[in-house]
Amino acid sequence: MRNLSVSVCMATFNGEKYIGEQIESIICQLKTQDELVISDDGSSDGTLRIIDSYLKKFSNIKVISGPKAGFALNFENAVKNSKGEIVFFSDQDDIWNSHKISDVCKAFETDCRITTVLHNMACFNEDISNLSGPIINYHHGQISNLLYSSYWGCCMAVRQDFIRKIMPFRRNCSGHDQLTGLITEKYGRAKFLNDVLVYHRLHSGNTSKKLSFTKKIKFRINIFQDYIYANEIFSKKKT
């Protein structure tokens, strides 16, 4: 039986098509001390209506208004309003394996030095019975993860007291997950589980898309700037 409390931090924006299925896959795994914190960045479709239907049934769901400054800061907003010992990042359109939370928490409980747990994922389009993957090959090191990150938000959990040390994020933060990964590689300790614990849905609305070479270079520069900014914050908070 796990003892660690959990906050699942979900960033939403116009996700009415799939969000119900994702919430269903998460809520059944939460214990009384856990919470699902949803930061909505101004959805104009039926997303909030669907979320409200779950609010009426479950007391451990919290919905807050997002900063409307990009998905990374929307996730940060959810984390700021969370209280669990372990923070899970959640996309609005995936499906979680039924023992994702318990498996990840077990990894944290085996070693108090672990700050971040990663796991593998498989991808699908509309038919979940047609999965491709696993797709993540974890590699260690700051430089290698700056060039090609192992850290996918939908496959990550981090200790609350660790991620708080790199907040607030830089105003134009490019990626909460890759930033957390780089800080983990320098100051923390990662554990990788090769088990597929998330089924990642591919569709036209995904925020993670293939970039042109020029955009990839720009993105990497931005992530490095995020890292420099967060490194200064972490250095001050750890003293």
VOTIRO-152651 format. One record per residue (C-alpha): residue in three letters; x, y, z. Coordinates in pm, 1 decimal. Example, Ala and Ser with C-alpha at 12.3 -4.5 7.8 and 13.67 -1.06 7.14 Angstrom:
! VOTIRO-152651
(node "ala"; (1230.0; -450.0; 780.0))
(node "ser"; (1367.0; -106.0; 714.0))
This chain:
! VOTIRO-152651
(node "met"; (0.0; 0.0; 0.0))
(node "arg"; (149.3; 332.9; -102.3))
(node "asn"; (186.0; 611.6; 153.2))
(node "leu"; (294.9; 900.5; -68.1))
(node "ser"; (27.5; 1156.2; -152.5))
(node "val"; (-17.4; 1243.3; -518.9))
(node "ser"; (-115.3; 1550.7; -715.9))
(node "val"; (-197.1; 1489.6; -1080.7))
(node "cys"; (-146.5; 1823.1; -1256.4))
(node "met"; (-335.3; 1851.6; -1582.5))
(node "ala"; (-318.1; 2142.7; -1826.4))
(node "thr"; (-626.7; 2182.0; -2043.4))
(node "phe"; (-733.6; 2388.7; -2341.4))
(node "asn"; (-1023.5; 2300.9; -2571.3))
(node "gly"; (-994.2; 1931.3; -2498.5))
(node "glu"; (-1358.5; 1827.7; -2496.0))
(node "lys"; (-1309.6; 1541.2; -2741.8))
(node "tyr"; (-1087.0; 1327.0; -2520.9))
(node "ile"; (-1069.5; 1474.1; -2171.0))
(node "gly"; (-1345.2; 1258.7; -2023.3))
(node "glu"; (-1162.2; 938.6; -2113.4))
(node "gln"; (-839.8; 1070.3; -1960.9))
(node "ile"; (-1005.9; 1177.9; -1635.7))
(node "glu"; (-1169.8; 835.2; -1608.4))
(node "ser"; (-830.1; 665.0; -1640.7))
(node "ile"; (-685.0; 884.1; -1362.5))
(node "ile"; (-959.0; 926.5; -1104.4))
(node "cys"; (-994.0; 553.8; -1037.6))
(node "gln"; (-629.4; 546.2; -923.2))
(node "leu"; (-652.1; 831.9; -672.9))
(node "lys"; (-674.8; 768.3; -298.7))
(node "thr"; (-840.5; 996.0; -43.1))
(node "gln"; (-519.3; 1193.5; 16.5))
(node "asp"; (-466.8; 1253.0; -356.9))
(node "glu"; (-593.3; 1521.2; -593.8))
(node "leu"; (-639.7; 1602.3; -959.1))
(node "val"; (-555.2; 1969.4; -1020.7))
(node "ile"; (-672.3; 2101.1; -1357.0))
(node "ser"; (-549.4; 2436.2; -1487.5))
(node "asp"; (-766.2; 2544.0; -1778.6))
(node "asp"; (-621.9; 2804.3; -2011.9))
(node "gly"; (-949.4; 2955.8; -2129.5))
(node "ser"; (-1126.7; 2673.2; -2310.2))
(node "ser"; (-1409.5; 2791.6; -2533.2))
(node "asp"; (-1553.4; 2446.8; -2613.4))
(node "gly"; (-1720.5; 2199.8; -2377.8))
(node "thr"; (-1406.9; 2116.6; -2175.7))
(node "leu"; (-1517.4; 2295.3; -1857.1))
(node "arg"; (-1867.6; 2152.9; -1882.1))
(node "ile"; (-1724.6; 1800.7; -1894.1))
(node "ile"; (-1488.4; 1873.3; -1605.2))
(node "asp"; (-1779.1; 2014.3; -1403.9))
(node "ser"; (-1966.5; 1686.6; -1440.5))
(node "tyr"; (-1674.7; 1514.9; -1261.3))
(node "leu"; (-1650.0; 1788.5; -998.4))
(node "lys"; (-2001.8; 1700.0; -889.7))
(node "lys"; (-1901.2; 1337.9; -831.9))
(node "phe"; (-1548.4; 1365.6; -693.7))
(node "ser"; (-1432.9; 1597.0; -415.0))
(node "asn"; (-1062.3; 1557.8; -492.6))
(node "ile"; (-1075.9; 1740.8; -826.4))
(node "lys"; (-977.8; 2108.0; -830.7))
(node "val"; (-1013.0; 2342.8; -1129.5))
(node "ile"; (-830.7; 2674.4; -1158.0))
(node "ser"; (-794.0; 2938.0; -1428.6))
(node "gly"; (-471.3; 2923.6; -1626.8))
(node "pro"; (-235.1; 3213.5; -1701.7))
(node "lys"; (-298.4; 3200.8; -2079.9))
(node "ala"; (74.9; 3214.4; -2145.5))
(node "gly"; (148.0; 2877.3; -2305.7))
(node "phe"; (126.5; 2516.1; -2195.7))
(node "ala"; (444.9; 2517.8; -1981.4))
(node "leu"; (318.1; 2799.3; -1759.7))
(node "asn"; (-24.4; 2636.9; -1752.1))
(node "phe"; (138.1; 2326.3; -1601.6))
(node "glu"; (333.1; 2546.1; -1360.5))
(node "asn"; (5.0; 2702.1; -1249.8))
(node "ala"; (-134.7; 2357.7; -1170.5))
(node "val"; (176.8; 2266.1; -972.2))
(node "lys"; (161.3; 2592.6; -775.5))
(node "asn"; (-188.3; 2498.6; -664.4))
(node "ser"; (-103.9; 2138.1; -574.9))
(node "lys"; (-6.9; 1987.6; -240.4))
(node "gly"; (80.9; 1620.4; -300.2))
(node "glu"; (426.3; 1484.5; -223.7))
(node "ile"; (453.3; 1349.4; -577.8))
(node "val"; (352.8; 1557.2; -880.9))
(node "phe"; (239.8; 1380.2; -1198.0))
(node "phe"; (207.1; 1575.3; -1522.1))
(node "ser"; (-97.5; 1483.9; -1729.9))
(node "asp"; (-196.5; 1570.8; -2083.6))
(node "gln"; (-567.0; 1614.1; -2150.7))
(node "asp"; (-593.5; 1354.8; -2426.2))
(node "asp"; (-396.5; 1045.3; -2323.9))
(node "ile"; (-506.5; 731.1; -2139.9))
(node "trp"; (-323.1; 610.7; -1829.8))
(node "asn"; (-241.2; 250.5; -1755.2))
(node "ser"; (-447.7; 134.7; -1456.5))
(node "his"; (-142.3; 89.5; -1231.2))
(node "lys"; (64.0; 390.2; -1345.0))
(node "ile"; (37.9; 578.8; -1016.3))
(node "ser"; (108.6; 279.2; -793.4))
(node "asp"; (409.5; 167.2; -1001.7))
(node "val"; (562.7; 515.0; -1009.6))
(node "cys"; (508.3; 574.4; -637.7))
(node "lys"; (666.3; 237.4; -561.0))
(node "ala"; (977.7; 354.9; -746.4))
(node "phe"; (993.1; 670.5; -532.5))
(node "glu"; (942.3; 472.2; -213.7))
(node "thr"; (1234.4; 240.2; -286.1))
(node "asp"; (1488.3; 524.1; -270.1))
(node "cys"; (1436.9; 862.2; -103.9))
(node "arg"; (1715.1; 1006.1; -321.5))
(node "ile"; (1509.1; 965.6; -638.6))
(node "thr"; (1365.5; 1302.5; -742.4))
(node "thr"; (1215.0; 1212.8; -1079.3))
(node "val"; (1061.5; 895.7; -1221.4))
(node "leu"; (1021.6; 838.0; -1594.3))
(node "his"; (844.8; 553.8; -1767.4))
(node "asn"; (780.8; 440.7; -2120.2))
(node "met"; (478.3; 496.3; -2340.5))
(node "ala"; (310.2; 362.8; -2650.7))
(node "cys"; (128.8; 575.3; -2908.4))
(node "phe"; (-199.8; 536.2; -3091.2))
(node "asn"; (-426.3; 733.6; -3319.7))
(node "glu"; (-797.8; 661.9; -3276.1))
(node "asp"; (-773.4; 287.2; -3218.1))
(node "ile"; (-608.0; 208.6; -2883.5))
(node "ser"; (-587.1; -157.3; -2979.1))
(node "asn"; (-334.4; -53.9; -3245.6))
(node "leu"; (-42.3; 65.3; -3034.0))
(node "ser"; (309.7; 148.9; -3148.4))
(node "gly"; (596.3; 146.4; -2903.2))
(node "pro"; (743.4; 159.6; -2649.0))
(node "ile"; (921.8; 462.2; -2789.7))
(node "ile"; (1145.9; 612.0; -2518.3))
(node "asn"; (1511.7; 515.7; -2485.3))
(node "tyr"; (1629.0; 689.0; -2169.2))
(node "his"; (1978.0; 838.7; -2177.9))
(node "his"; (2164.7; 1003.4; -1893.9))
(node "gly"; (2341.4; 1341.3; -1895.5))
(node "gln"; (2268.5; 1710.0; -1938.8))
(node "ile"; (2422.8; 1755.6; -2282.2))
(node "ser"; (2257.2; 1449.0; -2435.0))
(node "asn"; (1919.5; 1550.8; -2291.3))
(node "leu"; (1961.7; 1906.4; -2412.7))
(node "leu"; (2021.8; 1776.1; -2764.7))
(node "tyr"; (1748.9; 1511.7; -2752.1))
(node "ser"; (1541.1; 1491.2; -2436.1))
(node "ser"; (1430.6; 1167.6; -2270.5))
(node "tyr"; (1183.6; 1362.7; -2060.7))
(node "trp"; (823.5; 1353.8; -2182.1))
(node "gly"; (580.6; 1526.2; -1945.3))
(node "cys"; (311.7; 1263.8; -1988.5))
(node "cys"; (564.0; 1002.0; -1868.1))
(node "met"; (700.6; 1191.8; -1569.0))
(node "ala"; (648.8; 1236.4; -1199.3))
(node "val"; (861.9; 1450.2; -970.0))
(node "arg"; (883.3; 1517.4; -600.2))
(node "gln"; (697.8; 1832.3; -500.1))
(node "asp"; (984.9; 1970.7; -294.5))
(node "phe"; (1222.3; 1925.8; -591.3))
(node "ile"; (1017.7; 2097.7; -861.0))
(node "arg"; (939.5; 2387.2; -628.1))
(node "lys"; (1310.5; 2468.2; -631.9))
(node "ile"; (1296.4; 2561.4; -1003.5))
(node "met"; (981.1; 2772.2; -985.2))
(node "pro"; (879.9; 3019.7; -1107.0))
(node "phe"; (963.9; 2918.4; -1463.5))
(node "arg"; (1103.1; 3171.7; -1706.7))
(node "arg"; (821.5; 3377.9; -1858.0))
(node "asn"; (870.6; 3229.4; -2206.0))
(node "cys"; (946.0; 2877.2; -2085.4))
(node "ser"; (950.9; 2633.5; -2377.3))
(node "gly"; (889.8; 2309.4; -2190.5))
(node "his"; (824.9; 2228.7; -1823.7))
(node "asp"; (917.5; 1863.5; -1877.7))
(node "gln"; (1249.0; 1907.7; -2057.7))
(node "leu"; (1347.5; 2182.7; -1815.3))
(node "thr"; (1270.2; 1957.1; -1517.8))
(node "gly"; (1471.7; 1685.8; -1687.6))
(node "leu"; (1781.9; 1903.1; -1726.9))
(node "ile"; (1765.7; 2013.9; -1363.1))
(node "thr"; (1719.2; 1650.3; -1260.9))
(node "glu"; (2028.5; 1551.1; -1456.2))
(node "lys"; (2233.6; 1812.0; -1268.4))
(node "tyr"; (2090.9; 1818.8; -916.1))
(node "gly"; (1857.4; 1523.1; -882.7))
(node "arg"; (1836.4; 1152.7; -950.7))
(node "ala"; (1617.1; 994.9; -1217.4))
(node "lys"; (1480.5; 643.7; -1228.5))
(node "phe"; (1354.7; 505.8; -1558.1))
(node "leu"; (1086.6; 237.2; -1577.4))
(node "asn"; (1072.5; 70.3; -1915.6))
(node "asp"; (708.3; -30.2; -1857.2))
(node "val"; (445.9; 132.4; -2079.6))
(node "leu"; (226.2; 322.6; -1834.7))
(node "val"; (72.4; 580.8; -2068.5))
(node "tyr"; (-102.4; 543.1; -2401.2))
(node "his"; (-21.9; 865.0; -2585.3))
(node "arg"; (-284.8; 977.2; -2833.3))
(node "leu"; (-161.6; 1123.4; -3162.4))
(node "his"; (-389.0; 1373.3; -3334.9))
(node "ser"; (-380.7; 1709.1; -3509.4))
(node "gly"; (-415.9; 1905.1; -3185.2))
(node "asn"; (-106.2; 1769.9; -3008.7))
(node "thr"; (124.7; 2039.2; -2869.7))
(node "ser"; (429.2; 1817.6; -2931.4))
(node "lys"; (474.5; 1811.6; -3308.8))
(node "lys"; (762.4; 1758.7; -3547.0))
(node "leu"; (959.5; 2078.4; -3599.7))
(node "ser"; (1164.1; 2202.1; -3891.1))
(node "phe"; (1542.8; 2208.4; -3844.3))
(node "thr"; (1541.5; 2585.5; -3785.5))
(node "lys"; (1263.6; 2559.8; -3526.4))
(node "lys"; (1444.2; 2272.6; -3354.5))
(node "ile"; (1754.7; 2488.2; -3313.6))
(node "lys"; (1548.6; 2777.9; -3180.6))
(node "phe"; (1365.9; 2546.0; -2941.4))
(node "arg"; (1694.3; 2405.9; -2806.4))
(node "ile"; (1828.6; 2758.2; -2751.4))
(node "asn"; (1511.6; 2850.7; -2563.9))
(node "ile"; (1532.0; 2537.3; -2347.6))
(node "phe"; (1893.7; 2620.9; -2263.6))
(node "gln"; (1784.1; 2971.3; -2161.0))
(node "asp"; (1510.6; 2815.4; -1946.1))
(node "tyr"; (1775.3; 2596.1; -1785.8))
(node "ile"; (2011.9; 2887.3; -1708.6))
(node "tyr"; (1723.5; 3077.1; -1550.0))
(node "ala"; (1606.2; 2777.4; -1344.8))
(node "asn"; (1961.0; 2687.8; -1243.5))
(node "glu"; (2002.4; 3028.8; -1080.9))
(node "ile"; (1677.2; 2985.2; -890.1))
(node "phe"; (1768.4; 2632.7; -778.0))
(node "ser"; (2114.8; 2741.8; -662.9))
(node "lys"; (1961.7; 3011.7; -442.2))
(node "lys"; (1693.4; 2787.4; -293.9))
(node "lys"; (1924.2; 2498.0; -207.7))
(node "thr"; (2151.4; 2718.5; 6.0))
